[in-house]
Amino acid sequence: MLPPGWTRERALALVHEHTASESLRRHMLAVELAMRALAERAGEDVEAWGLVGLLHDHDYERWPNDARAADAGHPAEGVRRLREAGFPEPLCRAILGHASYTGVPRDSAVARALYAVDELSGFLVACALVRPSRSLADLEPSSVLKKLKDKAFARGVNRDEVRQGAEELGMPLADVIAFLLATLRPHERALGLGGG
């Protein structure tokens, strides 16, 4: 699915070129890890799905989109440049589809997976950061589900998108949470979290 020259190193260079925020870089890493795990589980292209996760927000800082325009700013500007660089169209559509306001349907497994893990990955990190351990190690799906009901916590996370993402993935939300926790726990140091 990936043409020659599209490597993780190239994608990571784009992330570093366009994103100064360490927390946003860590978010993209978390989504990459989640996408790789879902691809492996589904028997899909792990590298391609991983790059979609790593690149999905690479343009977020440089081309903000507060107006939520479908064809300008994030993610449209980043995808425009990815297309020019030969990034495969199905993967570009998946990146566009993670932002509902683009109007691009999530009509592929990779697109549905990205939508399912994007907001939720950020929410899991937020949940870990308020724990005394600052770790995913002692975070349980039941605690995450409880935090999702608390509208004052992590207000920037769209709860409807979290629920819809699990539905589109065809998994109960608690199962998606458990899967992501198991995926991210071994990498929590790289995600800026405590624990071992």
N, C-alpha and C positions, 0 to 999 in steps of 0.2 A: 504494500500500500504506500510506503514511503519511497519517493524517488531518491536516487543517489545524491549524497551530499546533505540530506536532512538527518542530522545526528542530534543526540542529546546535547553535545557540546555546542553545536550551532544554535540550538534553541536557547540554551542557557546564556549564551553570549547576547542574544536578543533581549532576554529578560534583564540582564545586567546593564545593557545599553539604555533601555527605556525605563527602568524601575530603580529608583534610589531607595525606596522604603524597604527596610529589612523585613518588616512584618508582612508586607505584600509579597515579597519574594518567598517568605516562608509559607504563605498561603498557597502560592502557586506550587511549591514543592509538595505540600500536603495533598493538593488536588492531583498532582502527578502520581504520587504514591497510590492514592485511591484508584485512579484510572488504570494504572498498571495491574493492580490487584483484581479489579473487575474484569479487565481484558483476559487475564489468566483464567479466572473463574469461568468466563464465557467462551474460552477457546478462540479469542480474537487476537489481533495483532498488538502485542504488549507495547512495542516501541511506538507505534503510531498513536495508540491511545495515551501513552505516557506523554508524548509531545503535545497532544491536545490539552492535557491537564496542565502541563508546564507553561504553555503559551497562552492559555485562555484569557488571562488578564495582563499580558505583557504591555499592552498599550493603555492601561487604565490611568496611570499617572500622567503620561505625556499628552494624552488626548482625552481629558475627562468629558463626561457626557451627562451633566446635571439635567439637561433638557430631555434626556432619554430619546434622542433622535435616532431613528432607525438607520439612517444612512450617513451619519457623521459621528465623529468621536468614537469612544469605546463601545463596542468592539469592532465597529465597521472600519475604522481607520487601520487598526492592526491587521484585520483580515485583508483589507485592500493591499497592504504591503506584503503579507504572506502570499497572496495569490501572485503578485508580481514576481516573487522569489520562487515560484513553482511549488508551493505547498499544496497538497492534493485538495481538490474541491470538496469532497465529502467531509474532510477534516475541517476545512474552512467553514462549511455550513454548520458543523457541530459547534464550533466556537461562536458563530453568530447566534445559534439557537439557545445558548445558555443565557442570553439576555432576551427575555420574552418580548420586550419592546421592539426588537428588530422585526418581528413578524415571521421569522424564518422557522418553519416547523421542525420539531425534533423527530425526524422521520427515519432515523438510523439508531442502531444500538449505541454507538459511540456518543451521539448527541444526547440520548436519554440518560446515559451514564454520567456525562459531564454535568447535566442539569441536576441530577440527583445528589452528586457529591460536592458541588461547589459551595452552596450556602451551608450545608451541613458540616463540612470540614471546618469551616470558620467557626461555626457554633461550638463544635467539640473543643476546639482550642480555647475559645472564650470560657467554656465550662471548666476546663482544666486550670486556667489562670486564676480563677477565684477560689480554688480549693487550697487548703493549707499546704498540700504537697506540691501544688502547681504542676500536677502530673496527670497523665491519662491512665496510669497504672491502676488507680483506685476509683476511677470513674466508671459507673455502671449505666447501662441503657436506661434503667428506670429513673436515675437522677437526671439524665439528659431530657427525657420525656417530661419530667416535672418542670425543668428549667424552660422548656419550650412553651409551657403554659403561662409562664411569668413574662408578661408583655414588657415589663420594665427592664428585664435583663437582655443585654445584647440587642438593643432596639433596632439596629441596622440589619439584622437578619430577618428576612421575610419568611415568616412561619408558613404561609400558604405555599410558597415555592418549595420549602422543605418537604411538606406533606405531598404536594403534587409530584415532586421528584421521585419519591419512593413509589408512588402509584404508577408513574410512567416506567419505572424500573421493574415493576411487577413484584415488589417485595414489601412485606410489612415494614413500617417505619422502624420499629424496634430492631428488626433484623438488619436493616441497613446500618443503623447506629452501631450494633454489635460488630458487624463486619468492618466498619471503618475504624472502630476502636482497636480491634485486633490488628488491622493493617498499620495504623499510625503509631501504636505503642512502641514498637522497636525503634522508631525513628524520632522519638520525642525530643531528644537533645538537639537534633538538626532543626526541629520546629520551634526551638526556643523555650522548651518546657523543662521542668525539673524531673527528677526521678531517674531511674537507671534503665 
